[in-house]
Amino acid sequence: MPTDSWVNETLYPEWGQRFLVKRELARVQSAFQDIMLFESYSHGRVMLLDGVVQITEKDEFVYQEMLAHVPLLAHGDARRVLIIGAGDGGVLKRVLQHRNVEKAVMVEIDGEVIRLCKEHMPDIAGGAWTDPRAEVIVGDGIDYVRKADAGSFDVVIVDSTDPIGVGEVLFTDEFYSSAARLLSDRGVIVNQCGVPIMQADELAETSVRRGKAFPDIWAYVAAVPTYVGGFMTLGWAAKDAGLRTVDAETIRRRAEAAGILGATEYWTPEIHAGAFHLPPYISRHLPRS
């Protein structure tokens, strides 16, 4: 039934955004977090975890495309991809758009997120859930990473909440050390590092931790309107520093071969290459090469 009430995001105590709710779809207290899905007047369907916006139908493509396409195309021959979190299935869908991907394993700790997104936001994942290349596991991502065989993945994508609560273990020294072990020789891991105008400490601290396990540490940016505060940073840790300096024309050729060229709404080869060129207010929080 119609709601017509406001929902306020609670990420920052002194600043925020709000949505006018047309209809509440679900409100569940899982074993891990409070999950709310609703239909808004302005952004389609929206999911909040513990009061923080995770995804909206209107702008989800920005985050999902940049989180998935950038590491896969920078690598150039990623065949096995591990996704941690991303219970809405949007990253899984983008990964599986790449023809050369042979296996995509997704590990999400909260099965309720998967269930509710399948029911109320099915277009986010599309047919990814039933793709034969996909393996979806409801379980502990850090435990999976700890036990995975050395060199068993080419790319790891971490789509988690901020480093508090259920997402905290995905920002530790142990996690990045285990990730480095399971990645192949040219492997790369990416993860969300927050909006640096408000969460600079998150970027700085995770960069130090990633730097203990990987030789090349940096970040790239995406402008996601509902992640308020300007650029969202995506943390980058790679075994080969050359992966983040691939030129746009090479990326274009790889995208065409992968089957995604012209099939995106935000990502382009030029945006890919430019996303690693950071303004000083962001780059000052990263280690110098």
TIMARLO-360954 format. One record per residue: residue number from 1; residue in three letters; x, y negated, z negated of N, C-alpha, C, O in turn. Coordinates in steps of 0.05 Angstrom, whole numbers, plus 5000, padded with zeros to 4 digits. Atoms other than C-alpha are relative to their C-alpha. Example, Ala and Ser with C-alpha at 12.3 -4.5 7.8 and 13.67 -1.06 7.14 Angstrom:
<recs>
REC   k   r   nu   nv   nw  cau  cav  caw   cu   cv   cw   ou   ov   ow
REC   1 ALA 5018 5024 5000 5246 5090 4844 5018 4976 5000 5039 4976 4987
REC   2 SER 4984 5024 5001 5273 5021 4857 4985 4978 4986 4995 4956 4982
</recs>
This chain:
<recs>
REC   k   r   nu   nv   nw  cau  cav  caw   cu   cv   cw   ou   ov   ow
REC   1 MET 5017 5024 5000 5000 5000 5000 5018 4975 5000 5040 4976 4991
REC   2 PRO 4983 5025 4998 5024 4928 5012 5010 4991 4973 4996 4995 4952
REC   3 THR 4988 5009 5025 5070 4898 4960 5001 4970 4999 4992 4957 4980
REC   4 ASP 4997 5029 4999 5086 4826 4981 5012 4989 4975 5002 4969 4964
REC   5 SER 4986 5011 5023 5134 4816 4924 5030 4999 5008 5038 5011 5028
REC   6 TRP 4972 5003 4994 5207 4796 4923 5018 5020 4985 5013 5026 4962
REC   7 VAL 4979 4984 5013 5266 4842 4910 5026 4985 5002 5034 4976 5023
REC   8 ASN 4975 5014 5001 5330 4809 4888 5023 5019 4997 5023 5037 4980
REC   9 GLU 4975 4984 5003 5398 4841 4900 5015 4991 4975 5014 4968 4967
REC  10 THR 4987 5006 5026 5438 4846 4836 5030 5004 5001 5043 5008 4980
REC  11 LEU 4971 4995 4997 5509 4853 4863 5017 4979 4983 5035 4987 4969
REC  12 TYR 4986 5021 5015 5533 4786 4834 4981 4987 4980 4958 4982 4986
REC  13 PRO 5018 5012 5020 5506 4755 4770 4993 4972 5006 4972 4962 4996
REC  14 GLU 5005 5029 4996 5510 4683 4795 4990 4994 5028 4984 4970 5034
REC  15 TRP 5007 5005 4972 5491 4691 4869 4989 5024 5013 4996 5047 5006
REC  16 GLY 5011 4977 4987 5450 4735 4913 4982 4994 5023 4981 4972 5033
REC  17 GLN 5020 5003 4979 5398 4747 4966 4975 5015 4991 4976 5031 4973
REC  18 ARG 5025 4987 5007 5326 4770 4964 4984 5006 5025 4988 4993 5046
REC  19 PHE 5017 4991 4978 5276 4805 5009 4971 4999 4991 4964 5007 4969
REC  20 LEU 5028 4998 5004 5202 4797 5014 4991 5028 5008 4993 5036 5032
REC  21 VAL 5007 4972 4996 5175 4868 5008 4972 5002 5012 4953 4993 5000
REC  22 LYS 5026 4995 4988 5119 4888 5055 4988 5025 4987 4964 5026 4981
REC  23 ARG 5010 4975 5011 5114 4959 5027 5022 5015 4988 5043 5020 5000
REC  24 GLU 4980 4983 5013 5153 5000 4977 4996 5029 5010 4974 5039 5010
REC  25 LEU 5001 4973 4988 5170 5068 5007 5008 5021 4979 4996 5043 4979
REC  26 ALA 4991 4980 5020 5207 5103 4950 5016 4986 4979 5030 4967 4984
REC  27 ARG 4984 5009 5022 5236 5091 4882 5007 5024 4983 4989 5036 4971
REC  28 VAL 4992 4975 5012 5276 5148 4853 5025 4995 4982 5043 4981 4991
REC  29 GLN 4976 4999 5017 5324 5155 4795 5013 5027 5003 5003 5047 4991
REC  30 SER 4987 4974 4996 5371 5210 4818 5018 5005 4977 5019 4990 4958
REC  31 ALA 4980 4993 5020 5424 5244 4777 5023 4980 4999 5039 4980 4981
REC  32 PHE 4976 5017 4997 5473 5190 4800 4993 4970 5000 5010 4954 4992
REC  33 GLN 5005 5029 4996 5437 5124 4814 4970 4995 5005 4954 5014 5009
REC  34 ASP 5027 5009 4993 5373 5085 4824 4998 4995 5030 5014 4979 5040
REC  35 ILE 5003 5002 4971 5349 5090 4896 4974 4987 5006 4953 4996 4996
REC  36 MET 5024 5014 4991 5299 5042 4926 5000 4996 5030 5019 4986 5041
REC  37 LEU 5004 5005 4972 5273 5041 4997 4974 4985 5004 4954 4991 4992
REC  38 PHE 5024 5015 4995 5224 4990 5022 5000 4989 5029 5021 4987 5042
REC  39 GLU 5003 5013 4975 5198 4958 5085 4999 4970 4996 4982 4961 4981
REC  40 SER 4999 5029 5003 5215 4885 5091 4987 4986 5023 4982 4999 5044
REC  41 TYR 5010 5016 4978 5186 4830 5133 5021 4991 5020 5016 4987 5044
REC  42 SER 4979 5012 4984 5253 4807 5159 5021 5019 5012 5032 5014 5033
REC  43 HIS 4978 4983 4993 5301 4866 5164 4992 5029 5004 5009 5047 5003
REC  44 GLY 5009 4972 4997 5259 4928 5176 5002 5014 4973 4998 5002 4952
REC  45 ARG 4998 4985 5025 5270 4983 5125 5028 4996 4987 5048 4994 5001
REC  46 VAL 4977 5007 5016 5321 4972 5070 5004 5020 4978 4985 5029 4966
REC  47 MET 4994 4982 5023 5357 5017 5020 5018 4985 4981 5039 4974 4989
REC  48 LEU 4983 5010 5021 5385 4993 4954 5008 5023 4982 4992 5041 4976
REC  49 LEU 4990 4981 5020 5428 5034 4907 5008 4984 4976 5026 4966 4978
REC  50 ASP 4995 5015 5025 5430 5008 4835 4998 4970 5005 5014 4954 4995
REC  51 GLY 5006 5028 4996 5401 4943 4860 5017 4986 5021 5015 4962 5025
REC  52 VAL 4982 5012 4980 5454 4932 4915 4992 5010 5028 4988 5034 5032
REC  53 VAL 5008 4993 4973 5437 4930 4989 5022 5018 5012 5045 5012 5012
REC  54 GLN 4982 4981 4987 5468 4990 5025 4996 4999 5031 5015 5000 5046
REC  55 ILE 5005 4998 4971 5434 4988 5093 4973 4987 5006 4954 4990 4990
REC  56 THR 5026 5010 4989 5380 4951 5132 4999 5008 5029 5019 5010 5043
REC  57 GLU 5003 4991 4972 5351 4973 5198 5009 4978 5020 5017 4984 5042
REC  58 LYS 4994 5022 4981 5364 4904 5228 5030 4997 5007 5037 4991 5030
REC  59 ASP 4972 5005 4994 5440 4901 5221 5018 5023 4994 5043 5020 4992
REC  60 GLU 4983 4977 5007 5464 4971 5203 5021 5007 5022 5042 5018 5015
REC  61 PHE 4982 4992 4979 5497 4979 5271 5027 4987 4998 5047 4999 5006
REC  62 VAL 4974 5014 5002 5552 4928 5255 5019 5017 4983 5041 5024 4992
REC  63 TYR 4983 4985 5019 5579 4966 5195 5006 5028 5011 5029 5038 5010
REC  64 GLN 4996 4972 4992 5568 5036 5223 5019 5002 5024 5036 5020 5025
REC  65 GLU 4982 4999 4977 5601 5022 5290 5028 4994 4993 5046 5008 5002
REC  66 MET 4972 5007 5007 5662 4989 5260 5013 5021 4982 5037 5025 4985
REC  67 LEU 4989 4980 5018 5671 5042 5207 5007 5025 5015 5026 5039 5008
REC  68 ALA 4996 4975 4986 5667 5099 5257 5018 4996 5025 5038 5011 5028
REC  69 HIS 4986 5002 4974 5692 5075 5325 5028 4990 4998 5046 4999 5013
REC  70 VAL 4973 5011 5002 5753 5036 5303 5021 5022 4993 5040 5024 5008
REC  71 PRO 4980 4980 5005 5791 5094 5270 5002 5021 5021 5024 5031 5028
REC  72 LEU 4999 4979 4980 5771 5145 5321 5014 4991 5026 5030 5006 5037
REC  73 LEU 4988 5009 4975 5791 5103 5381 5029 4990 4996 5045 4992 5014
REC  74 ALA 4972 5007 5006 5854 5077 5347 5017 5025 5000 5040 5025 5010
REC  75 HIS 4985 4975 5000 5875 5149 5336 5004 5010 5029 5026 5018 5037
REC  76 GLY 4999 4992 4972 5858 5167 5408 4995 5029 5006 4989 5035 5029
REC  77 ASP 5005 4972 4995 5851 5241 5400 4989 5014 4974 4998 5036 4967
REC  78 ALA 5011 4990 5025 5811 5252 5336 4979 5022 5007 4959 5017 5020
REC  79 ARG 5018 4977 4994 5778 5320 5339 4985 5010 4975 4963 5020 4977
REC  80 ARG 5013 4992 5025 5762 5334 5266 4999 4976 4981 5019 4964 4975
REC  81 VAL 5005 5024 5016 5731 5280 5223 4986 5007 4974 4967 5023 4974
REC  82 LEU 5013 4997 5026 5714 5279 5149 4987 4974 4992 5000 4953 4992
REC  83 ILE 5015 5023 5009 5661 5231 5124 4993 5005 4971 4981 5025 4964
REC  84 ILE 5007 4999 5028 5654 5218 5050 4978 4979 4994 4982 4956 5000
REC  85 GLY 5022 5018 5005 5588 5188 5028 4983 4998 5025 4978 5018 5039
REC  86 ALA 5015 5004 4975 5546 5157 5084 4975 5016 5002 4968 5028 5023
REC  87 GLY 5023 4982 5001 5483 5193 5062 4977 4993 5018 4960 5009 5023
REC  88 ASP 5021 5007 4981 5439 5154 5111 5004 5013 5027 4986 5014 5043
REC  89 GLY 4995 4986 4975 5473 5191 5169 5009 4983 5023 5014 4993 5044
REC  90 GLY 4992 5017 4978 5491 5130 5209 5029 5003 5010 5034 5001 5034
REC  91 VAL 4972 4996 4992 5566 5141 5208 5003 5027 5015 5017 5029 5034
REC  92 LEU 5000 4974 4987 5555 5214 5225 4991 4998 5029 5003 5010 5047
REC  93 LYS 5011 5003 4973 5514 5194 5286 5021 4987 5018 5026 4996 5041
REC  94 ARG 4980 5014 4983 5569 5146 5311 5024 5018 5005 5035 5018 5027
REC  95 VAL 4977 4982 4995 5624 5197 5301 4993 5021 5021 5010 5027 5038
REC  96 LEU 5008 4979 4981 5585 5249 5340 4995 4990 5028 4992 5005 5047
REC  97 GLN 5002 5011 4973 5577 5201 5398 5025 5004 5016 5025 5002 5040
REC  98 HIS 4974 4996 4986 5650 5215 5414 5002 5028 5011 5000 5048 4995
REC  99 ARG 5000 4973 4987 5654 5272 5464 5022 5018 4990 5019 5042 4989
REC 100 ASN 4977 4983 5007 5722 5295 5440 4999 5011 4971 5015 5027 4964
REC 101 VAL 5002 4991 5028 5700 5305 5367 4989 5029 5000 4967 5034 5011
REC 102 GLU 5008 4972 5001 5696 5380 5354 4985 5007 4974 4968 5025 4974
REC 103 LYS 5012 4994 5026 5676 5379 5281 4999 4974 4983 5018 4959 4981
REC 104 ALA 5004 5023 5019 5648 5326 5233 4988 5011 4975 4966 5021 4974
REC 105 VAL 5010 4991 5026 5642 5345 5160 4993 4975 4984 5008 4956 4981
REC 106 MET 5010 5022 5016 5601 5298 5117 4994 5011 4972 4980 5030 4968
REC 107 VAL 5004 4992 5027 5603 5304 5041 4988 4977 4985 5001 4956 4981
REC 108 GLU 5015 5021 5015 5551 5263 5002 4992 5012 4973 4980 5033 4972
REC 109 ILE 5005 4990 5027 5545 5271 4927 4971 5000 4992 4963 5017 4976
REC 110 ASP 5028 5003 5008 5473 5250 4922 4981 5010 5022 4975 4995 5041
REC 111 GLY 5019 4988 4980 5425 5295 4960 4974 4984 5003 4961 4986 5023
REC 112 GLU 5024 5016 4998 5368 5248 4944 5002 4978 5021 4983 4971 5034
REC 113 VAL 4996 5020 4980 5398 5195 4988 4995 5012 5028 4981 4999 5044
REC 114 ILE 5005 4987 4974 5399 5243 5047 4971 5006 5004 4960 5000 5025
REC 115 ARG 5028 4993 4998 5329 5267 5033 4982 4976 5006 4965 4976 5024
REC 116 LEU 5017 5023 4996 5299 5198 5028 5005 4986 5026 4987 4975 5039
REC 117 CYS 4994 5012 4974 5335 5171 5089 4989 5016 5023 4980 5005 5043
REC 118 LYS 5012 4983 4980 5313 5230 5130 4970 4994 5002 4959 4994 5024
REC 119 GLU 5029 5004 5001 5241 5216 5109 4992 4972 5008 4973 4969 5023
REC 120 HIS 5010 5028 4997 5238 5140 5111 5017 4984 5020 5007 4963 5029
REC 121 MET 4983 5015 4981 5296 5118 5157 5011 5019 5020 5036 5020 5024
REC 122 PRO 4990 4979 4983 5301 5174 5208 5016 4990 5024 5033 5005 5034
REC 123 ASP 4986 5009 4976 5326 5131 5265 5029 4993 4995 5045 4991 5013
REC 124 ILE 4972 5006 5006 5391 5114 5228 5018 5022 5009 5039 5017 5021
REC 125 ALA 4984 4977 4992 5418 5184 5239 4992 5012 5026 5008 5026 5039
REC 126 GLY 5009 4987 4975 5376 5205 5298 5003 5030 4999 4994 5043 4980
REC 127 GLY 4997 4971 4999 5394 5276 5318 5025 5010 4988 5032 5034 4991
REC 128 ALA 4974 4991 5011 5460 5278 5280 4997 5023 4980 5014 5040 4980
REC 129 TRP 5003 4979 5020 5432 5323 5225 5000 5028 5012 5009 5047 4999
REC 130 THR 5002 4973 4987 5421 5380 5275 5021 5005 5021 5020 5025 5035
REC 131 ASP 4979 4996 4981 5482 5370 5318 5017 5024 4991 5026 5025 4968
REC 132 PRO 4985 4976 5008 5520 5437 5319 5029 4994 4991 5041 5011 4978
REC 133 ARG 4973 5008 5009 5586 5400 5308 5001 4989 4971 5022 4986 4960
REC 134 ALA 5002 5012 5026 5561 5372 5242 4997 5020 4978 4982 5040 4980
REC 135 GLU 5003 4985 5024 5570 5403 5174 4994 4981 4977 5011 4964 4970
REC 136 VAL 5008 5019 5021 5532 5366 5119 5000 5015 4973 4986 5035 4970
REC 137 ILE 4996 4987 5026 5551 5383 5047 4990 4981 4979 4999 4958 4978
REC 138 VAL 5007 5016 5024 5517 5357 4984 5019 5009 4978 5017 5031 4968
REC 139 GLY 4979 4992 5020 5575 5356 4936 5018 4977 4995 5014 4954 5004
REC 140 ASP 4981 5019 5009 5633 5319 4906 5022 4996 5021 5037 5014 5027
REC 141 GLY 4980 5006 4979 5676 5285 4959 5028 5003 4991 5045 5013 5005
REC 142 ILE 4972 4999 5009 5738 5280 4916 5008 5029 4995 5031 5036 4999
REC 143 ASP 4994 4972 5004 5734 5354 4899 5005 5014 5027 5022 5031 5030
REC 144 TYR 4996 4989 4973 5727 5371 4973 5027 4992 5011 5041 5009 5022
REC 145 VAL 4974 5010 4990 5787 5328 4991 5023 5014 4985 5043 5021 4997
REC 146 ARG 4979 4987 5016 5828 5359 4934 5005 5029 5010 5028 5038 5010
REC 147 LYS 4997 4972 4992 5815 5430 4961 5004 5005 5030 5010 5027 5038
REC 148 ALA 4998 4996 4971 5818 5418 5036 5028 5007 5008 5047 4999 4995
REC 149 ASP 4974 4992 4990 5874 5449 5076 5016 4976 5010 5005 4957 5020
REC 150 ALA 4982 5021 4990 5934 5406 5092 4998 4997 5031 4997 5018 5045
REC 151 GLY 5001 5005 4971 5929 5374 5161 4974 5008 5013 4974 5011 5038
REC 152 SER 5025 4989 4988 5857 5396 5171 4982 4980 5013 4963 4987 5027
REC 153 PHE 5016 5021 4988 5829 5329 5192 5018 4979 5013 5041 4974 5004
REC 154 ASP 4985 5022 4986 5851 5273 5239 4992 4973 4989 5008 4954 4988
REC 155 VAL 5010 5026 5011 5807 5217 5209 4983 5006 4976 4967 5025 4976
REC 156 VAL 5018 4999 5023 5774 5207 5142 4987 4972 4998 5000 4952 4999
REC 157 ILE 5016 5024 5003 5718 5156 5135 4986 5000 4974 4971 5019 4968
REC 158 VAL 5013 5001 5026 5696 5135 5066 4980 4978 5000 4987 4954 5002
REC 159 ASP 5022 5019 5001 5628 5101 5064 4988 5002 4972 4969 5018 4968
REC 160 SER 5009 4997 5027 5617 5091 4990 4990 4974 4989 4992 4953 5002
REC 161 THR 5006 5024 5015 5589 5042 4940 5026 4987 4990 5047 4998 4995
REC 162 ASP 4977 5013 5011 5636 4993 4906 5013 5018 4978 4999 5036 4968
REC 163 PRO 4986 4982 5019 5688 5023 4857 4990 4997 4971 5005 4992 4953
REC 164 ILE 5012 4998 5026 5640 5027 4799 4980 5023 5001 4970 5029 5023
REC 165 GLY 5020 4978 5001 5595 5084 4777 5008 5023 5018 5031 5032 5016
REC 166 VAL 4995 4976 4985 5589 5141 4826 5022 4997 5021 5034 5017 5029
REC 167 GLY 4980 5003 4979 5637 5110 4877 5028 4996 4989 5047 4995 5005
REC 168 GLU 4975 5008 5011 5694 5096 4829 5023 5020 5006 5045 5012 5011
REC 169 VAL 4979 4980 4995 5731 5162 4840 5011 5000 5028 5032 5011 5033
REC 170 LEU 4991 5001 4973 5738 5147 4914 5020 4977 5005 5027 4971 5028
REC 171 PHE 4981 5022 4998 5786 5089 4899 5025 5005 4983 5039 4986 4976
REC 172 THR 4978 4994 5019 5838 5125 4857 5025 5009 5015 5025 5016 5038
REC 173 ASP 4975 4990 4989 5911 5144 4868 4997 5029 5008 5007 5037 5029
REC 174 GLU 5003 4971 4994 5892 5218 4866 4985 5004 5026 4993 5021 5042
REC 175 PHE 5016 4996 4975 5840 5210 4921 5017 4994 5024 5017 5010 5043
REC 176 TYR 4985 5007 4976 5887 5175 4969 5023 5019 5004 5031 5025 5027
REC 177 SER 4979 4980 4997 5943 5224 4955 4989 5025 5012 5002 5037 5030
REC 178 SER 5012 4976 4989 5897 5282 4970 4992 4995 5029 4994 5013 5046
REC 179 ALA 5008 5006 4972 5871 5247 5033 5025 5000 5018 5023 5010 5041
REC 180 ALA 4976 5000 4984 5942 5237 5058 5009 5029 5006 5018 5035 5028
REC 181 ARG 4993 4972 4996 5955 5312 5049 4983 5014 5021 4993 5029 5037
REC 182 LEU 5018 4985 4982 5894 5335 5087 4999 4988 5029 4989 5001 5047
REC 183 LEU 4999 5012 4973 5906 5287 5146 5023 5010 5017 5044 5016 5006
REC 184 SER 4979 4991 4981 5945 5308 5207 5021 4979 5003 5020 4958 4990
REC 185 ASP 4976 5017 4998 6010 5275 5228 4994 4971 5007 5008 4953 4997
REC 186 ARG 5007 5028 4992 5977 5213 5259 4974 4992 4987 4959 4976 4998
REC 187 GLY 5026 5004 5012 5919 5213 5211 4996 4972 4988 5015 4958 4982
REC 188 VAL 5007 5027 5011 5882 5151 5186 4975 5003 4983 4958 5020 4988
REC 189 ILE 5023 5001 5017 5833 5137 5131 4990 4971 4998 5006 4953 4995
REC 190 VAL 5012 5026 5003 5785 5078 5128 4979 5001 4978 4966 5021 4973
REC 191 ASN 5020 5002 5021 5740 5054 5072 4991 4972 4997 5006 4953 5003
REC 192 GLN 5009 5027 5005 5697 4995 5054 5014 4988 4976 5017 5002 4955
REC 193 CYS 4985 5014 5021 5734 4944 5011 4986 4975 4990 4999 4958 4978
REC 194 GLY 5014 5023 5010 5680 4893 4997 5002 4975 5017 5016 4975 5038
REC 195 VAL 5000 5026 4987 5669 4821 5018 5021 4983 4985 5016 4975 4962
REC 196 PRO 4977 5011 5015 5736 4787 5000 4996 4972 4989 5010 4965 4970
REC 197 ILE 5004 5026 5012 5709 4718 4987 4989 5003 4972 4992 4985 4955
REC 198 MET 5011 4995 5026 5674 4749 4927 5014 5023 4986 5014 5025 4961
REC 199 GLN 4989 4975 5011 5711 4815 4917 5029 5004 5008 5037 5027 5015
REC 200 ALA 4972 4998 4992 5784 4800 4932 5016 5020 4984 5033 5034 4995
REC 201 ASP 4985 4981 5016 5808 4842 4874 4996 5028 5010 5015 5045 5008
REC 202 GLU 5005 4973 4990 5776 4903 4904 5019 5007 5023 5030 5028 5025
REC 203 LEU 4983 4996 4977 5815 4895 4969 5029 5002 4990 5044 5020 5000
REC 204 ALA 4972 5000 5010 5881 4880 4932 5007 5025 4985 5027 5038 4991
REC 205 GLU 4994 4977 5017 5876 4936 4882 5000 5026 5016 5017 5044 5012
REC 206 THR 5000 4975 4984 5856 4990 4932 5023 5001 5020 5032 5022 5027
REC 207 SER 4977 5001 4982 5911 4967 4979 5025 5011 4986 5041 5025 4998
REC 208 VAL 4977 4990 5015 5963 4980 4925 4998 5030 4997 5018 5044 5000
REC 209 ARG 5003 4971 5003 5934 5049 4913 5004 5015 5026 5016 5037 5026
REC 210 ARG 4996 4987 4974 5931 5067 4987 5029 4999 5008 5039 5018 5020
REC 211 GLY 4971 5003 4993 6003 5042 4994 5018 5020 4987 5040 5025 4996
REC 212 LYS 4984 4979 5013 6027 5096 4946 5000 5026 5016 5017 5043 5012
REC 213 ALA 5003 4975 4986 6005 5150 4995 5004 4997 5030 5008 5017 5044
REC 214 PHE 4999 5005 4971 6009 5118 5065 5021 4979 5006 5023 4960 4991
REC 215 PRO 4980 5020 4993 6064 5079 5101 4988 4975 5012 5000 4953 5010
REC 216 ASP 5012 5023 4987 6017 5032 5138 4973 4993 4987 4954 5008 4989
REC 217 ILE 5024 5010 5015 5966 4992 5097 4992 4974 5012 5008 4955 5014
REC 218 TRP 5010 5026 4991 5922 4938 5124 4969 5000 4996 4959 5016 4981
REC 219 ALA 5029 5001 5000 5848 4920 5134 4991 4988 5026 5006 4975 5040
REC 220 TYR 5012 5013 4977 5802 4899 5189 4972 4991 4991 4962 4999 4970
REC 221 VAL 5024 5014 5009 5737 4859 5187 4977 5005 5018 4979 5011 5042
REC 222 ALA 5025 4999 4986 5665 4862 5208 4981 4980 4987 4981 4977 4962
REC 223 ALA 5019 5020 5010 5611 4809 5200 4972 5013 4998 4958 5016 5017
REC 224 VAL 5025 4986 5005 5551 4845 5169 4982 4980 4984 4987 4974 4961
REC 225 PRO 5016 5021 5013 5496 4793 5153 4990 5006 4972 4991 4989 4955
REC 226 THR 5011 4994 5026 5466 4830 5094 5021 5008 4979 5014 5014 4956
REC 227 TYR 4978 4998 5020 5534 4841 5061 5009 4971 4996 5029 4963 5008
REC 228 VAL 4998 5029 5000 5531 4768 5041 5028 4991 4990 5040 5004 4973
REC 229 GLY 4975 5012 5008 5593 4725 5035 5020 4999 5022 5044 4993 5017
REC 230 GLY 4981 5001 4978 5624 4727 5104 5010 5027 5008 4995 5047 5007
REC 231 PHE 4989 4975 4990 5670 4781 5130 5000 5022 4978 5006 5017 4955
REC 232 MET 4996 4976 5016 5666 4851 5101 5027 5011 5009 5033 5012 5033
REC 233 THR 4975 4987 4993 5735 4884 5098 4997 5030 4999 4984 5041 4982
REC 234 LEU 4998 4971 4999 5747 4956 5117 5029 5007 4997 5046 5000 5013
REC 235 GLY 4972 4993 5006 5810 4985 5086 5011 5019 5020 4996 5037 5030
REC 236 TRP 4986 4984 4980 5860 5018 5133 5025 5011 4988 5042 4996 4977
REC 237 ALA 4975 4987 5009 5913 5068 5114 5007 5022 5020 4991 5040 5025
REC 238 ALA 4993 4982 4978 5951 5106 5168 5028 5011 4997 5045 4998 4983
REC 239 LYS 4973 4988 5000 6011 5151 5177 5017 4988 5022 5042 4991 5022
REC 240 ASP 4986 5011 4977 6029 5116 5242 4991 4971 5003 4968 4965 5009
REC 241 ALA 5007 5029 4999 6032 5039 5242 4991 4991 5028 4978 4971 5031
REC 242 GLY 5007 5008 4972 6023 5038 5318 4970 5003 5005 4960 4991 5025
REC 243 LEU 5029 4996 4995 5950 5059 5312 4984 4975 4998 4964 4972 5012
REC 244 ARG 5016 5025 5003 5926 4990 5291 5010 4978 5019 5000 4955 5017
REC 245 THR 4991 5020 4981 5964 4954 5347 4995 5008 5029 5006 4997 5047
REC 246 VAL 5006 4992 4972 5935 4990 5407 4985 4978 5014 4966 4966 5002
REC 247 ASP 5011 5023 4986 5916 4939 5459 4971 5006 5010 4963 5030 5011
REC 248 ALA 5028 4997 4993 5844 4927 5482 4995 5017 5025 4976 5032 5026
REC 249 GLU 5004 4985 4975 5853 4957 5551 5003 5030 4995 4988 5046 5006
REC 250 THR 4997 4971 5007 5878 5023 5522 4976 5009 4985 4965 5031 4990
REC 251 ILE 5024 4993 5015 5820 5023 5473 4976 5003 5019 4960 5021 5015
REC 252 ARG 5022 4999 4981 5772 5010 5531 5001 5027 5015 4980 5040 5019
REC 253 ARG 4998 4974 4986 5798 5071 5569 4993 5023 4982 4979 5042 4990
REC 254 ARG 5007 4979 5019 5792 5114 5507 4970 5000 4995 4958 5022 4993
REC 255 ALA 5029 5002 5006 5721 5089 5494 4984 5011 5024 4964 5024 5020
REC 256 GLU 5014 4990 4976 5701 5105 5566 5002 5030 5000 4982 5044 5006
REC 257 ALA 4996 4971 5000 5730 5175 5560 4983 5013 4978 4973 5035 4981
REC 258 ALA 5015 4990 5022 5695 5184 5493 4970 4999 5005 4955 5013 4992
REC 259 GLY 5028 5002 4994 5628 5163 5522 4985 4979 4985 4961 4979 4985
REC 260 ILE 5014 5021 5015 5614 5102 5479 5002 4973 5012 4988 4954 5003
REC 261 LEU 4997 5026 4988 5634 5045 5524 4973 4991 5012 4961 5005 5027
REC 262 GLY 5025 5010 4991 5573 5002 5536 4976 5010 4984 4953 5003 4990
REC 263 ALA 5021 4988 5017 5533 5040 5483 4999 4988 4972 4986 5000 4955
REC 264 THR 4998 5012 5027 5547 4994 5424 4987 4972 5000 4983 4960 5021
REC 265 GLU 5012 5027 5003 5515 4930 5397 5018 4980 4987 5014 4956 4990
REC 266 TYR 4980 5018 5012 5574 4901 5359 5028 5006 5009 5042 4988 5018
REC 267 TRP 4973 4992 4993 5637 4940 5374 5005 4996 5030 4989 5003 5046
REC 268 THR 4989 5001 4973 5676 4923 5437 5030 5004 4998 5041 5002 4976
REC 269 PRO 4971 4998 5002 5749 4936 5455 5014 4975 4990 5033 4977 4975
REC 270 GLU 4988 5025 5008 5764 4863 5445 4995 4994 4970 5013 4985 4956
REC 271 ILE 5006 5003 5029 5729 4860 5377 5017 5020 4984 5027 5013 4963
REC 272 HIS 4983 4980 5013 5767 4924 5358 5028 4989 4996 5038 4989 4973
REC 273 ALA 4972 5010 5002 5835 4893 5373 5001 4975 4982 5020 4972 4966
REC 274 GLY 4999 5025 5015 5817 4826 5343 4994 5003 4970 5002 4987 4954
REC 275 ALA 5009 4996 5028 5788 4855 5278 5024 5003 4981 5021 4999 4957
REC 276 PHE 4976 4996 5017 5859 4869 5252 5015 4973 4996 5033 4972 4979
REC 277 HIS 4987 5026 5004 5879 4795 5258 4984 4985 4979 4962 4975 4985
REC 278 LEU 5015 5009 5024 5859 4769 5190 5005 4970 4994 5028 4961 4997
REC 279 PRO 4995 5027 5010 5849 4698 5165 5016 5001 4974 5016 5021 4960
REC 280 PRO 4982 5000 5024 5898 4678 5109 4986 5007 4974 4998 5019 4957
REC 281 TYR 5013 4995 5026 5846 4681 5054 4995 5029 4995 4991 5038 4972
REC 282 ILE 5003 4970 5003 5840 4756 5067 5028 5012 5000 5034 5029 4983
REC 283 SER 4974 4986 4998 5911 4775 5088 5018 4996 4976 5035 5012 4971
REC 284 ARG 4983 5004 5023 5942 4745 5026 4996 5021 4978 5013 5024 4960
REC 285 HIS 5006 4979 5020 5911 4802 4986 5011 5028 5009 5006 5048 4996
REC 286 LEU 4989 4975 4990 5947 4855 5028 5030 5000 4998 5042 4979 4998
REC 287 PRO 4970 4999 5001 6019 4880 5023 5011 4991 5027 5000 4996 5048
REC 288 ARG 4987 5009 4976 6066 4849 5073 5015 5023 5013 5027 5040 4999
REC 289 SER 4986 4978 4986 6094 4894 5127 5030 4996 4998 5046 5011 5009
</recs>
